[in-house]
Amino acid sequence: MLKEKFFDEIASKISDAIANSPAKDVEKNVRAMMSSAFTRMDLVTREEFEIQQEVLARGREKLAELEARIAELEAKLHANNPQDGL
């Protein structure tokens, strides 16, 4: 138990030292630079990607339904007018 408390205190002191050191500023600057670079790359978020993926899947389903309906209507048309079909 004493060891756990000792390690917790050390971890806390290290965190405090880093928070008050230039390393924290470097981290903020690197994050800002990376964010700026990603913005220029015109990237999308995972959420935006998944939404577009769902929209595309629904579009494909609708296309398949419409293709099946067209095939059914063409079959009915050819059944009613067999001399017109090629």
N, C-alpha and C positions, 0 to 999 in steps of 0.2 A: 504494500500500500504506500509505503514511504517512497518507493521508486517511482510509482505512478505520479505522485504529487510532484516529485522532483522534475520528472520529464515534462509535466504540464507547465510548471513554472518556467522551465527553460524554453519551451515552445512559445509561451506567452511573451517572454522577454525578447526572443528572436523576432516574433511578429511585430512587437512594438518597435524594435530597432529598425526593422525594414520599413515599417509604415512612416517612420520619421527620417528615413535616409533618402539620399538621391536615387536609390534604386527604385523607389516608388514612383518618382517623377519619370524615370526612364521607362518604366512599365506603362505609365499613362501616355507618354509620347509615342511609344511603339504601337500601342493600341490605336491611337489617333491616326498614325501614319498608315497602319494596316486598314483601318476603316475607310480612310480616304482612297487608298489603292483599290479596295474592293468596290467602292462606289464608282470609281472610274472604269472598272472592268464591266460594269453593268450586270452584275450578278443578281440572282433572285434568291429569296429566302427559301428554306425548305417548305414552309407553309404555302408560299406562292406556287412553288413547283408542284406540290401535292394537289392543290386546287386545280391547276391546269391539267394535271394528269387525270383527275376525276372528270373534268369537262371533256377531255379527249375521249375517255372511255364511254361516256354517255353519248357523244357524237358517233362513235363507232357502233354502238348498240342501235341507235336510231337509223344509221345507214344500213345496217344489216336488216332491220325490220322493213325499211323502204325497198331494199333490193328484193326481199322475199315477196313483198306485196306486188311489186312490178312483175315479178316472175309469175305470180298467181294470176294477175290480170292478163298477162300475155298468153298464158295457157288457156284461160277462158276465151279470149279473143280468137285464138287459133282453133279452139274446139267449135266455136260458133261459125267460123269462116275458114274451113280447111283449105280452100283454093287460094287464099291470099298469102299463106305462109310459105316461106322459103326454107 
